[in-house]
Structures are given as C-alpha cells and as structure tokens.
Amino acid sequence: MKTRSQTKTEKQPKQKSLNDMPVDAQCPCGGGQSCLVDRRWLGDWCPEDDLFNKLNIPLRKSCIQPYTLEQEMALTQQSITYRWNQ
C-alpha cells in the first residue's frame, strides 16, 4: 500500500482568467458575463456556438458582430432567440 508521500500527484490545469487574455484578443464590447469572446476564453458554454458548429455555420468573431442571414435563420428555426423576440 502506498502512503500519501509515495503517490504521484497530478498537477491541476491552471484555470483561465480574463486577466490572462491578451489585449488583442479582447472583445470590442468591453467584455462581461454575456460576451461571447469572454465565455469562449473561459471555456464557458455558448449556445449559439453549439448550433452554428452543428450546422457548419461560421461563428461570430465578437458579440457585437451582426448575425448573417444564415445565422439568424438558424437561430430563429431553433428558437434560441425566442425569449428576445417576445
């Protein structure tokens, strides 16, 4: 039986922080809880990214970039924007 000192400890990967983000990678919106760039950097889930990747549609570069017609149609058909259109 191995004792605690004999077990090999695994290093935990360092959590990403918004403070680590390079200035040129920051979003023009200034960032925040709903910012796509911030969420992607931190590894957070972005619902529109899942949908666009599933449909092979290019992702928006930032949250202030307008949706393309193809993106808007995909979002409308999938009802992701339903709560904003009420």
HTML snippet that shows the backbone in 3Dmol.js (N, CA, C, O; Angstrom):
<script src="https://3Dmol.org/build/3Dmol-min.js"></script>
<div id="view" style="width:600px;height:400px;position:relative"></div>
<script>
const pdb = `
ATOM      1  N   MET A   1       0.837  -1.181   0.000  1.00  0.00           N
ATOM      2  CA  MET A   1       0.000   0.000   0.000  1.00  0.00           C
ATOM      3  C   MET A   1       0.886   1.250   0.000  1.00  0.00           C
ATOM      4  O   MET A   1       1.830   1.357   0.783  1.00  0.00           O
ATOM      5  N   LYS A   2       0.573   2.167  -0.869  1.00  0.00           N
ATOM      6  CA  LYS A   2       1.358   3.385  -0.958  1.00  0.00           C
ATOM      7  C   LYS A   2       0.896   4.393   0.084  1.00  0.00           C
ATOM      8  O   LYS A   2      -0.292   4.528   0.376  1.00  0.00           O
ATOM      9  N   THR A   3       1.847   5.068   0.611  1.00  0.00           N
ATOM     10  CA  THR A   3       1.494   6.146   1.538  1.00  0.00           C
ATOM     11  C   THR A   3       1.299   7.417   0.734  1.00  0.00           C
ATOM     12  O   THR A   3       1.634   7.483  -0.449  1.00  0.00           O
ATOM     13  N   ARG A   4       0.762   8.404   1.384  1.00  0.00           N
ATOM     14  CA  ARG A   4       0.479   9.667   0.705  1.00  0.00           C
ATOM     15  C   ARG A   4       1.721  10.262   0.052  1.00  0.00           C
ATOM     16  O   ARG A   4       1.642  10.806  -1.049  1.00  0.00           O
ATOM     17  N   SER A   5       2.853  10.163   0.714  1.00  0.00           N
ATOM     18  CA  SER A   5       4.079  10.745   0.169  1.00  0.00           C
ATOM     19  C   SER A   5       4.592   9.970  -1.041  1.00  0.00           C
ATOM     20  O   SER A   5       5.369  10.500  -1.834  1.00  0.00           O
ATOM     21  N   GLN A   6       4.160   8.714  -1.185  1.00  0.00           N
ATOM     22  CA  GLN A   6       4.618   7.903  -2.299  1.00  0.00           C
ATOM     23  C   GLN A   6       3.723   8.009  -3.531  1.00  0.00           C
ATOM     24  O   GLN A   6       4.126   7.618  -4.627  1.00  0.00           O
ATOM     25  N   THR A   7       2.535   8.526  -3.359  1.00  0.00           N
ATOM     26  CA  THR A   7       1.639   8.625  -4.514  1.00  0.00           C
ATOM     27  C   THR A   7       2.063   9.788  -5.393  1.00  0.00           C
ATOM     28  O   THR A   7       2.539  10.820  -4.919  1.00  0.00           O
ATOM     29  N   LYS A   8       1.881   9.590  -6.649  1.00  0.00           N
ATOM     30  CA  LYS A   8       2.247  10.637  -7.609  1.00  0.00           C
ATOM     31  C   LYS A   8       1.110  11.652  -7.683  1.00  0.00           C
ATOM     32  O   LYS A   8      -0.033  11.290  -7.961  1.00  0.00           O
ATOM     33  N   THR A   9       1.417  12.890  -7.438  1.00  0.00           N
ATOM     34  CA  THR A   9       0.383  13.914  -7.501  1.00  0.00           C
ATOM     35  C   THR A   9       0.299  14.472  -8.914  1.00  0.00           C
ATOM     36  O   THR A   9       1.313  14.752  -9.553  1.00  0.00           O
ATOM     37  N   GLU A  10      -0.917  14.624  -9.378  1.00  0.00           N
ATOM     38  CA  GLU A  10      -1.134  15.199 -10.699  1.00  0.00           C
ATOM     39  C   GLU A  10      -1.368  16.687 -10.562  1.00  0.00           C
ATOM     40  O   GLU A  10      -2.086  17.140  -9.671  1.00  0.00           O
ATOM     41  N   LYS A  11      -0.759  17.433 -11.448  1.00  0.00           N
ATOM     42  CA  LYS A  11      -0.956  18.881 -11.429  1.00  0.00           C
ATOM     43  C   LYS A  11      -2.302  19.212 -12.047  1.00  0.00           C
ATOM     44  O   LYS A  11      -2.658  18.702 -13.109  1.00  0.00           O
ATOM     45  N   GLN A  12      -3.031  20.060 -11.374  1.00  0.00           N
ATOM     46  CA  GLN A  12      -4.301  20.540 -11.912  1.00  0.00           C
ATOM     47  C   GLN A  12      -4.011  21.605 -12.963  1.00  0.00           C
ATOM     48  O   GLN A  12      -3.154  22.463 -12.750  1.00  0.00           O
ATOM     49  N   PRO A  13      -4.716  21.562 -14.103  1.00  0.00           N
ATOM     50  CA  PRO A  13      -4.504  22.617 -15.091  1.00  0.00           C
ATOM     51  C   PRO A  13      -4.915  23.969 -14.509  1.00  0.00           C
ATOM     52  O   PRO A  13      -5.901  24.069 -13.779  1.00  0.00           O
ATOM     53  N   LYS A  14      -4.158  24.989 -14.838  1.00  0.00           N
ATOM     54  CA  LYS A  14      -4.442  26.330 -14.331  1.00  0.00           C
ATOM     55  C   LYS A  14      -5.748  26.838 -14.934  1.00  0.00           C
ATOM     56  O   LYS A  14      -5.952  26.768 -16.146  1.00  0.00           O
ATOM     57  N   GLN A  15      -6.623  27.348 -14.081  1.00  0.00           N
ATOM     58  CA  GLN A  15      -7.869  27.934 -14.555  1.00  0.00           C
ATOM     59  C   GLN A  15      -7.550  29.200 -15.336  1.00  0.00           C
ATOM     60  O   GLN A  15      -6.713  30.005 -14.926  1.00  0.00           O
ATOM     61  N   LYS A  16      -8.230  29.365 -16.469  1.00  0.00           N
ATOM     62  CA  LYS A  16      -8.048  30.589 -17.238  1.00  0.00           C
ATOM     63  C   LYS A  16      -8.746  31.735 -16.538  1.00  0.00           C
ATOM     64  O   LYS A  16      -9.780  31.558 -15.894  1.00  0.00           O
ATOM     65  N   SER A  17      -8.171  32.890 -16.673  1.00  0.00           N
ATOM     66  CA  SER A  17      -8.747  34.098 -16.096  1.00  0.00           C
ATOM     67  C   SER A  17      -8.838  35.152 -17.194  1.00  0.00           C
ATOM     68  O   SER A  17      -8.032  35.168 -18.125  1.00  0.00           O
ATOM     69  N   LEU A  18      -9.817  36.021 -17.074  1.00  0.00           N
ATOM     70  CA  LEU A  18      -9.927  37.109 -18.060  1.00  0.00           C
ATOM     71  C   LEU A  18      -8.723  38.031 -17.987  1.00  0.00           C
ATOM     72  O   LEU A  18      -8.401  38.715 -18.958  1.00  0.00           O
ATOM     73  N   ASN A  19      -8.060  38.051 -16.841  1.00  0.00           N
ATOM     74  CA  ASN A  19      -6.856  38.878 -16.697  1.00  0.00           C
ATOM     75  C   ASN A  19      -5.705  38.339 -17.531  1.00  0.00           C
ATOM     76  O   ASN A  19      -4.763  39.072 -17.830  1.00  0.00           O
ATOM     77  N   ASP A  20      -5.770  37.058 -17.913  1.00  0.00           N
ATOM     78  CA  ASP A  20      -4.725  36.438 -18.732  1.00  0.00           C
ATOM     79  C   ASP A  20      -4.930  36.672 -20.228  1.00  0.00           C
ATOM     80  O   ASP A  20      -4.039  36.388 -21.029  1.00  0.00           O
ATOM     81  N   MET A  21      -6.100  37.189 -20.605  1.00  0.00           N
ATOM     82  CA  MET A  21      -6.423  37.357 -22.027  1.00  0.00           C
ATOM     83  C   MET A  21      -5.584  38.482 -22.633  1.00  0.00           C
ATOM     84  O   MET A  21      -5.532  39.585 -22.090  1.00  0.00           O
ATOM     85  N   PRO A  22      -4.927  38.195 -23.763  1.00  0.00           N
ATOM     86  CA  PRO A  22      -4.171  39.259 -24.438  1.00  0.00           C
ATOM     87  C   PRO A  22      -5.101  40.385 -24.881  1.00  0.00           C
ATOM     88  O   PRO A  22      -6.264  40.147 -25.208  1.00  0.00           O
ATOM     89  N   VAL A  23      -4.588  41.595 -24.887  1.00  0.00           N
ATOM     90  CA  VAL A  23      -5.392  42.764 -25.231  1.00  0.00           C
ATOM     91  C   VAL A  23      -5.974  42.636 -26.636  1.00  0.00           C
ATOM     92  O   VAL A  23      -7.121  43.019 -26.867  1.00  0.00           O
ATOM     93  N   ASP A  24      -5.194  42.102 -27.576  1.00  0.00           N
ATOM     94  CA  ASP A  24      -5.688  41.988 -28.953  1.00  0.00           C
ATOM     95  C   ASP A  24      -6.756  40.913 -29.111  1.00  0.00           C
ATOM     96  O   ASP A  24      -7.400  40.844 -30.157  1.00  0.00           O
ATOM     97  N   ALA A  25      -6.960  40.072 -28.100  1.00  0.00           N
ATOM     98  CA  ALA A  25      -7.990  39.041 -28.161  1.00  0.00           C
ATOM     99  C   ALA A  25      -9.283  39.476 -27.485  1.00  0.00           C
ATOM    100  O   ALA A  25     -10.285  38.765 -27.567  1.00  0.00           O
ATOM    101  N   GLN A  26      -9.284  40.622 -26.820  1.00  0.00           N
ATOM    102  CA  GLN A  26     -10.465  41.081 -26.102  1.00  0.00           C
ATOM    103  C   GLN A  26     -11.538  41.581 -27.061  1.00  0.00           C
ATOM    104  O   GLN A  26     -11.245  42.051 -28.160  1.00  0.00           O
ATOM    105  N   CYS A  27     -12.775  41.467 -26.623  1.00  0.00           N
ATOM    106  CA  CYS A  27     -13.923  41.853 -27.446  1.00  0.00           C
ATOM    107  C   CYS A  27     -14.082  43.375 -27.466  1.00  0.00           C
ATOM    108  O   CYS A  27     -13.836  44.034 -26.455  1.00  0.00           O
ATOM    109  N   PRO A  28     -14.487  43.934 -28.597  1.00  0.00           N
ATOM    110  CA  PRO A  28     -14.729  45.373 -28.674  1.00  0.00           C
ATOM    111  C   PRO A  28     -15.869  45.849 -27.776  1.00  0.00           C
ATOM    112  O   PRO A  28     -15.978  47.043 -27.495  1.00  0.00           O
ATOM    113  N   CYS A  29     -16.721  44.924 -27.322  1.00  0.00           N
ATOM    114  CA  CYS A  29     -17.842  45.320 -26.465  1.00  0.00           C
ATOM    115  C   CYS A  29     -17.376  45.679 -25.059  1.00  0.00           C
ATOM    116  O   CYS A  29     -18.110  46.314 -24.301  1.00  0.00           O
ATOM    117  N   GLY A  30     -16.166  45.276 -24.715  1.00  0.00           N
ATOM    118  CA  GLY A  30     -15.653  45.545 -23.381  1.00  0.00           C
ATOM    119  C   GLY A  30     -15.741  44.346 -22.460  1.00  0.00           C
ATOM    120  O   GLY A  30     -15.213  44.376 -21.348  1.00  0.00           O
ATOM    121  N   GLY A  31     -16.402  43.290 -22.911  1.00  0.00           N
ATOM    122  CA  GLY A  31     -16.486  42.067 -22.125  1.00  0.00           C
ATOM    123  C   GLY A  31     -17.616  42.087 -21.126  1.00  0.00           C
ATOM    124  O   GLY A  31     -18.319  43.087 -20.974  1.00  0.00           O
ATOM    125  N   GLY A  32     -17.779  40.986 -20.458  1.00  0.00           N
ATOM    126  CA  GLY A  32     -18.838  40.848 -19.462  1.00  0.00           C
ATOM    127  C   GLY A  32     -19.410  39.447 -19.468  1.00  0.00           C
ATOM    128  O   GLY A  32     -18.960  38.581 -20.218  1.00  0.00           O
ATOM    129  N   GLN A  33     -20.402  39.234 -18.628  1.00  0.00           N
ATOM    130  CA  GLN A  33     -20.973  37.911 -18.445  1.00  0.00           C
ATOM    131  C   GLN A  33     -21.523  37.289 -19.727  1.00  0.00           C
ATOM    132  O   GLN A  33     -21.392  36.082 -19.927  1.00  0.00           O
ATOM    133  N   SER A  34     -22.123  38.075 -20.579  1.00  0.00           N
ATOM    134  CA  SER A  34     -22.736  37.511 -21.780  1.00  0.00           C
ATOM    135  C   SER A  34     -21.860  37.658 -23.023  1.00  0.00           C
ATOM    136  O   SER A  34     -22.299  37.327 -24.124  1.00  0.00           O
ATOM    137  N   CYS A  35     -20.646  38.142 -22.867  1.00  0.00           N
ATOM    138  CA  CYS A  35     -19.739  38.341 -24.005  1.00  0.00           C
ATOM    139  C   CYS A  35     -19.254  36.996 -24.541  1.00  0.00           C
ATOM    140  O   CYS A  35     -18.737  36.170 -23.789  1.00  0.00           O
ATOM    141  N   LEU A  36     -19.423  36.783 -25.846  1.00  0.00           N
ATOM    142  CA  LEU A  36     -19.003  35.534 -26.473  1.00  0.00           C
ATOM    143  C   LEU A  36     -17.503  35.297 -26.344  1.00  0.00           C
ATOM    144  O   LEU A  36     -17.067  34.181 -26.059  1.00  0.00           O
ATOM    145  N   VAL A  37     -16.720  36.344 -26.554  1.00  0.00           N
ATOM    146  CA  VAL A  37     -15.266  36.214 -26.507  1.00  0.00           C
ATOM    147  C   VAL A  37     -14.819  35.813 -25.104  1.00  0.00           C
ATOM    148  O   VAL A  37     -13.989  34.917 -24.951  1.00  0.00           O
ATOM    149  N   ASP A  38     -15.362  36.467 -24.085  1.00  0.00           N
ATOM    150  CA  ASP A  38     -15.019  36.131 -22.699  1.00  0.00           C
ATOM    151  C   ASP A  38     -15.429  34.706 -22.369  1.00  0.00           C
ATOM    152  O   ASP A  38     -14.665  33.964 -21.752  1.00  0.00           O
ATOM    153  N   ARG A  39     -16.623  34.326 -22.776  1.00  0.00           N
ATOM    154  CA  ARG A  39     -17.119  32.989 -22.470  1.00  0.00           C
ATOM    155  C   ARG A  39     -16.280  31.920 -23.165  1.00  0.00           C
ATOM    156  O   ARG A  39     -15.965  30.892 -22.567  1.00  0.00           O
ATOM    157  N   ARG A  40     -15.923  32.156 -24.409  1.00  0.00           N
ATOM    158  CA  ARG A  40     -15.081  31.188 -25.126  1.00  0.00           C
ATOM    159  C   ARG A  40     -13.709  31.081 -24.461  1.00  0.00           C
ATOM    160  O   ARG A  40     -13.166  29.985 -24.320  1.00  0.00           O
ATOM    161  N   TRP A  41     -13.155  32.216 -24.058  1.00  0.00           N
ATOM    162  CA  TRP A  41     -11.832  32.237 -23.422  1.00  0.00           C
ATOM    163  C   TRP A  41     -11.844  31.399 -22.140  1.00  0.00           C
ATOM    164  O   TRP A  41     -10.900  30.657 -21.866  1.00  0.00           O
ATOM    165  N   LEU A  42     -12.915  31.523 -21.364  1.00  0.00           N
ATOM    166  CA  LEU A  42     -13.010  30.815 -20.089  1.00  0.00           C
ATOM    167  C   LEU A  42     -13.487  29.373 -20.246  1.00  0.00           C
ATOM    168  O   LEU A  42     -13.496  28.608 -19.282  1.00  0.00           O
ATOM    169  N   GLY A  43     -13.887  29.007 -21.473  1.00  0.00           N
ATOM    170  CA  GLY A  43     -14.372  27.647 -21.716  1.00  0.00           C
ATOM    171  C   GLY A  43     -15.829  27.473 -21.344  1.00  0.00           C
ATOM    172  O   GLY A  43     -16.297  26.347 -21.170  1.00  0.00           O
ATOM    173  N   ASP A  44     -16.553  28.579 -21.219  1.00  0.00           N
ATOM    174  CA  ASP A  44     -17.976  28.536 -20.902  1.00  0.00           C
ATOM    175  C   ASP A  44     -18.775  28.097 -22.127  1.00  0.00           C
ATOM    176  O   ASP A  44     -18.295  28.171 -23.258  1.00  0.00           O
ATOM    177  N   TRP A  45     -19.978  27.647 -21.886  1.00  0.00           N
ATOM    178  CA  TRP A  45     -20.866  27.199 -22.950  1.00  0.00           C
ATOM    179  C   TRP A  45     -21.515  28.396 -23.630  1.00  0.00           C
ATOM    180  O   TRP A  45     -22.031  29.292 -22.962  1.00  0.00           O
ATOM    181  N   CYS A  46     -21.488  28.408 -24.944  1.00  0.00           N
ATOM    182  CA  CYS A  46     -22.161  29.427 -25.749  1.00  0.00           C
ATOM    183  C   CYS A  46     -23.179  28.700 -26.630  1.00  0.00           C
ATOM    184  O   CYS A  46     -22.802  28.008 -27.575  1.00  0.00           O
ATOM    185  N   PRO A  47     -24.462  28.857 -26.320  1.00  0.00           N
ATOM    186  CA  PRO A  47     -25.490  28.102 -27.064  1.00  0.00           C
ATOM    187  C   PRO A  47     -25.415  28.295 -28.571  1.00  0.00           C
ATOM    188  O   PRO A  47     -25.593  27.340 -29.328  1.00  0.00           O
ATOM    189  N   GLU A  48     -25.151  29.529 -29.017  1.00  0.00           N
ATOM    190  CA  GLU A  48     -25.129  29.741 -30.467  1.00  0.00           C
ATOM    191  C   GLU A  48     -23.948  29.031 -31.104  1.00  0.00           C
ATOM    192  O   GLU A  48     -24.043  28.607 -32.255  1.00  0.00           O
ATOM    193  N   ASP A  49     -22.838  28.889 -30.389  1.00  0.00           N
ATOM    194  CA  ASP A  49     -21.678  28.171 -30.928  1.00  0.00           C
ATOM    195  C   ASP A  49     -22.037  26.713 -31.204  1.00  0.00           C
ATOM    196  O   ASP A  49     -21.676  26.167 -32.246  1.00  0.00           O
ATOM    197  N   ASP A  50     -22.749  26.086 -30.267  1.00  0.00           N
ATOM    198  CA  ASP A  50     -23.173  24.693 -30.469  1.00  0.00           C
ATOM    199  C   ASP A  50     -24.010  24.556 -31.737  1.00  0.00           C
ATOM    200  O   ASP A  50     -23.780  23.665 -32.554  1.00  0.00           O
ATOM    201  N   LEU A  51     -24.972  25.440 -31.886  1.00  0.00           N
ATOM    202  CA  LEU A  51     -25.868  25.384 -33.039  1.00  0.00           C
ATOM    203  C   LEU A  51     -25.111  25.631 -34.339  1.00  0.00           C
ATOM    204  O   LEU A  51     -25.267  24.884 -35.304  1.00  0.00           O
ATOM    205  N   PHE A  52     -24.288  26.683 -34.364  1.00  0.00           N
ATOM    206  CA  PHE A  52     -23.565  27.017 -35.595  1.00  0.00           C
ATOM    207  C   PHE A  52     -22.582  25.909 -35.963  1.00  0.00           C
ATOM    208  O   PHE A  52     -22.445  25.575 -37.140  1.00  0.00           O
ATOM    209  N   ASN A  53     -21.901  25.339 -34.979  1.00  0.00           N
ATOM    210  CA  ASN A  53     -20.973  24.237 -35.267  1.00  0.00           C
ATOM    211  C   ASN A  53     -21.717  23.019 -35.800  1.00  0.00           C
ATOM    212  O   ASN A  53     -21.249  22.356 -36.725  1.00  0.00           O
ATOM    213  N   LYS A  54     -22.869  22.727 -35.221  1.00  0.00           N
ATOM    214  CA  LYS A  54     -23.680  21.586 -35.665  1.00  0.00           C
ATOM    215  C   LYS A  54     -24.115  21.753 -37.123  1.00  0.00           C
ATOM    216  O   LYS A  54     -24.173  20.781 -37.876  1.00  0.00           O
ATOM    217  N   LEU A  55     -24.421  22.992 -37.511  1.00  0.00           N
ATOM    218  CA  LEU A  55     -24.888  23.273 -38.872  1.00  0.00           C
ATOM    219  C   LEU A  55     -23.773  23.723 -39.817  1.00  0.00           C
ATOM    220  O   LEU A  55     -24.038  24.108 -40.955  1.00  0.00           O
ATOM    221  N   ASN A  56     -22.531  23.675 -39.344  1.00  0.00           N
ATOM    222  CA  ASN A  56     -21.365  24.116 -40.133  1.00  0.00           C
ATOM    223  C   ASN A  56     -21.494  25.559 -40.605  1.00  0.00           C
ATOM    224  O   ASN A  56     -21.191  25.884 -41.753  1.00  0.00           O
ATOM    225  N   ILE A  57     -21.949  26.410 -39.700  1.00  0.00           N
ATOM    226  CA  ILE A  57     -22.076  27.842 -39.977  1.00  0.00           C
ATOM    227  C   ILE A  57     -20.943  28.552 -39.245  1.00  0.00           C
ATOM    228  O   ILE A  57     -20.672  28.225 -38.089  1.00  0.00           O
ATOM    229  N   PRO A  58     -20.272  29.513 -39.881  1.00  0.00           N
ATOM    230  CA  PRO A  58     -19.179  30.218 -39.202  1.00  0.00           C
ATOM    231  C   PRO A  58     -19.663  30.933 -37.931  1.00  0.00           C
ATOM    232  O   PRO A  58     -20.774  31.462 -37.883  1.00  0.00           O
ATOM    233  N   LEU A  59     -18.805  30.936 -36.909  1.00  0.00           N
ATOM    234  CA  LEU A  59     -19.116  31.614 -35.649  1.00  0.00           C
ATOM    235  C   LEU A  59     -18.886  33.116 -35.795  1.00  0.00           C
ATOM    236  O   LEU A  59     -18.080  33.560 -36.613  1.00  0.00           O
ATOM    237  N   ARG A  60     -19.605  33.883 -34.989  1.00  0.00           N
ATOM    238  CA  ARG A  60     -19.341  35.322 -34.947  1.00  0.00           C
ATOM    239  C   ARG A  60     -18.018  35.547 -34.225  1.00  0.00           C
ATOM    240  O   ARG A  60     -17.702  34.841 -33.267  1.00  0.00           O
ATOM    241  N   LYS A  61     -17.254  36.519 -34.679  1.00  0.00           N
ATOM    242  CA  LYS A  61     -15.953  36.813 -34.075  1.00  0.00           C
ATOM    243  C   LYS A  61     -16.103  37.502 -32.726  1.00  0.00           C
ATOM    244  O   LYS A  61     -15.278  37.315 -31.832  1.00  0.00           O
ATOM    245  N   SER A  62     -17.161  38.301 -32.580  1.00  0.00           N
ATOM    246  CA  SER A  62     -17.416  39.002 -31.320  1.00  0.00           C
ATOM    247  C   SER A  62     -18.919  39.144 -31.144  1.00  0.00           C
ATOM    248  O   SER A  62     -19.689  38.892 -32.072  1.00  0.00           O
ATOM    249  N   CYS A  63     -19.326  39.543 -29.969  1.00  0.00           N
ATOM    250  CA  CYS A  63     -20.759  39.641 -29.696  1.00  0.00           C
ATOM    251  C   CYS A  63     -21.390  40.892 -30.313  1.00  0.00           C
ATOM    252  O   CYS A  63     -22.615  41.005 -30.359  1.00  0.00           O
ATOM    253  N   ILE A  64     -20.577  41.822 -30.783  1.00  0.00           N
ATOM    254  CA  ILE A  64     -21.170  42.993 -31.429  1.00  0.00           C
ATOM    255  C   ILE A  64     -21.256  42.829 -32.946  1.00  0.00           C
ATOM    256  O   ILE A  64     -21.831  43.674 -33.632  1.00  0.00           O
ATOM    257  N   GLN A  65     -20.690  41.754 -33.465  1.00  0.00           N
ATOM    258  CA  GLN A  65     -20.794  41.472 -34.903  1.00  0.00           C
ATOM    259  C   GLN A  65     -22.231  41.061 -35.208  1.00  0.00           C
ATOM    260  O   GLN A  65     -22.763  40.169 -34.547  1.00  0.00           O
ATOM    261  N   PRO A  66     -22.866  41.687 -36.187  1.00  0.00           N
ATOM    262  CA  PRO A  66     -24.248  41.311 -36.511  1.00  0.00           C
ATOM    263  C   PRO A  66     -24.318  39.878 -37.047  1.00  0.00           C
ATOM    264  O   PRO A  66     -23.364  39.366 -37.632  1.00  0.00           O
ATOM    265  N   TYR A  67     -25.461  39.258 -36.831  1.00  0.00           N
ATOM    266  CA  TYR A  67     -25.679  37.919 -37.378  1.00  0.00           C
ATOM    267  C   TYR A  67     -25.789  37.997 -38.892  1.00  0.00           C
ATOM    268  O   TYR A  67     -26.325  38.962 -39.437  1.00  0.00           O
ATOM    269  N   THR A  68     -25.277  36.970 -39.567  1.00  0.00           N
ATOM    270  CA  THR A  68     -25.508  36.847 -41.001  1.00  0.00           C
ATOM    271  C   THR A  68     -26.934  36.330 -41.172  1.00  0.00           C
ATOM    272  O   THR A  68     -27.548  35.865 -40.211  1.00  0.00           O
ATOM    273  N   LEU A  69     -27.448  36.410 -42.362  1.00  0.00           N
ATOM    274  CA  LEU A  69     -28.793  35.911 -42.636  1.00  0.00           C
ATOM    275  C   LEU A  69     -28.882  34.420 -42.308  1.00  0.00           C
ATOM    276  O   LEU A  69     -29.874  33.955 -41.746  1.00  0.00           O
ATOM    277  N   GLU A  70     -27.839  33.684 -42.665  1.00  0.00           N
ATOM    278  CA  GLU A  70     -27.804  32.242 -42.395  1.00  0.00           C
ATOM    279  C   GLU A  70     -27.831  31.959 -40.885  1.00  0.00           C
ATOM    280  O   GLU A  70     -28.539  31.058 -40.434  1.00  0.00           O
ATOM    281  N   GLN A  71     -27.070  32.719 -40.121  1.00  0.00           N
ATOM    282  CA  GLN A  71     -27.052  32.552 -38.665  1.00  0.00           C
ATOM    283  C   GLN A  71     -28.409  32.900 -38.059  1.00  0.00           C
ATOM    284  O   GLN A  71     -28.927  32.183 -37.202  1.00  0.00           O
ATOM    285  N   GLU A  72     -28.970  34.009 -38.520  1.00  0.00           N
ATOM    286  CA  GLU A  72     -30.263  34.452 -37.995  1.00  0.00           C
ATOM    287  C   GLU A  72     -31.361  33.430 -38.280  1.00  0.00           C
ATOM    288  O   GLU A  72     -32.200  33.156 -37.423  1.00  0.00           O
ATOM    289  N   MET A  73     -31.348  32.875 -39.475  1.00  0.00           N
ATOM    290  CA  MET A  73     -32.348  31.872 -39.829  1.00  0.00           C
ATOM    291  C   MET A  73     -32.181  30.617 -38.963  1.00  0.00           C
ATOM    292  O   MET A  73     -33.169  30.034 -38.516  1.00  0.00           O
ATOM    293  N   ALA A  74     -30.939  30.206 -38.731  1.00  0.00           N
ATOM    294  CA  ALA A  74     -30.691  29.022 -37.898  1.00  0.00           C
ATOM    295  C   ALA A  74     -31.172  29.266 -36.472  1.00  0.00           C
ATOM    296  O   ALA A  74     -31.788  28.389 -35.866  1.00  0.00           O
ATOM    297  N   LEU A  75     -30.897  30.439 -35.940  1.00  0.00           N
ATOM    298  CA  LEU A  75     -31.336  30.761 -34.580  1.00  0.00           C
ATOM    299  C   LEU A  75     -32.854  30.816 -34.484  1.00  0.00           C
ATOM    300  O   LEU A  75     -33.434  30.333 -33.511  1.00  0.00           O
ATOM    301  N   THR A  76     -33.491  31.394 -35.475  1.00  0.00           N
ATOM    302  CA  THR A  76     -34.945  31.508 -35.478  1.00  0.00           C
ATOM    303  C   THR A  76     -35.587  30.126 -35.563  1.00  0.00           C
ATOM    304  O   THR A  76     -36.549  29.841 -34.850  1.00  0.00           O
ATOM    305  N   GLN A  77     -35.064  29.283 -36.422  1.00  0.00           N
ATOM    306  CA  GLN A  77     -35.623  27.936 -36.584  1.00  0.00           C
ATOM    307  C   GLN A  77     -35.419  27.084 -35.341  1.00  0.00           C
ATOM    308  O   GLN A  77     -36.224  26.196 -35.060  1.00  0.00           O
ATOM    309  N   GLN A  78     -34.362  27.342 -34.603  1.00  0.00           N
ATOM    310  CA  GLN A  78     -34.074  26.560 -33.404  1.00  0.00           C
ATOM    311  C   GLN A  78     -34.656  27.198 -32.145  1.00  0.00           C
ATOM    312  O   GLN A  78     -34.504  26.652 -31.052  1.00  0.00           O
ATOM    313  N   SER A  79     -35.313  28.337 -32.281  1.00  0.00           N
ATOM    314  CA  SER A  79     -35.978  29.038 -31.177  1.00  0.00           C
ATOM    315  C   SER A  79     -35.043  29.508 -30.072  1.00  0.00           C
ATOM    316  O   SER A  79     -35.496  29.749 -28.953  1.00  0.00           O
ATOM    317  N   ILE A  80     -33.754  29.643 -30.355  1.00  0.00           N
ATOM    318  CA  ILE A  80     -32.826  30.145 -29.341  1.00  0.00           C
ATOM    319  C   ILE A  80     -33.113  31.611 -29.038  1.00  0.00           C
ATOM    320  O   ILE A  80     -32.959  32.057 -27.901  1.00  0.00           O
ATOM    321  N   THR A  81     -33.532  32.361 -30.062  1.00  0.00           N
ATOM    322  CA  THR A  81     -33.796  33.787 -29.856  1.00  0.00           C
ATOM    323  C   THR A  81     -35.227  34.044 -29.425  1.00  0.00           C
ATOM    324  O   THR A  81     -35.635  35.201 -29.321  1.00  0.00           O
ATOM    325  N   TYR A  82     -35.997  33.003 -29.171  1.00  0.00           N
ATOM    326  CA  TYR A  82     -37.412  33.166 -28.862  1.00  0.00           C
ATOM    327  C   TYR A  82     -37.650  34.132 -27.700  1.00  0.00           C
ATOM    328  O   TYR A  82     -38.528  34.991 -27.779  1.00  0.00           O
ATOM    329  N   ARG A  83     -36.879  33.997 -26.634  1.00  0.00           N
ATOM    330  CA  ARG A  83     -37.121  34.830 -25.466  1.00  0.00           C
ATOM    331  C   ARG A  83     -36.822  36.299 -25.726  1.00  0.00           C
ATOM    332  O   ARG A  83     -37.376  37.158 -25.040  1.00  0.00           O
ATOM    333  N   TRP A  84     -35.967  36.618 -26.689  1.00  0.00           N
ATOM    334  CA  TRP A  84     -35.659  38.021 -27.004  1.00  0.00           C
ATOM    335  C   TRP A  84     -36.671  38.631 -27.967  1.00  0.00           C
ATOM    336  O   TRP A  84     -36.756  39.853 -28.090  1.00  0.00           O
ATOM    337  N   ASN A  85     -37.424  37.795 -28.639  1.00  0.00           N
ATOM    338  CA  ASN A  85     -38.365  38.290 -29.647  1.00  0.00           C
ATOM    339  C   ASN A  85     -39.784  38.390 -29.132  1.00  0.00           C
ATOM    340  O   ASN A  85     -40.704  38.569 -29.929  1.00  0.00           O
ATOM    341  N   GLN A  86     -39.995  38.285 -27.857  1.00  0.00           N
ATOM    342  CA  GLN A  86     -41.350  38.357 -27.292  1.00  0.00           C
ATOM    343  C   GLN A  86     -41.800  39.788 -27.106  1.00  0.00           C
ATOM    344  O   GLN A  86     -42.914  40.030 -26.641  1.00  0.00           O
TER     345      GLN A  86
END
`;
const viewer = $3Dmol.createViewer("view");
viewer.addModel(pdb, "pdb");
viewer.setStyle({}, {cartoon: {color: "spectrum"}});
viewer.zoomTo();
viewer.render();
</script>
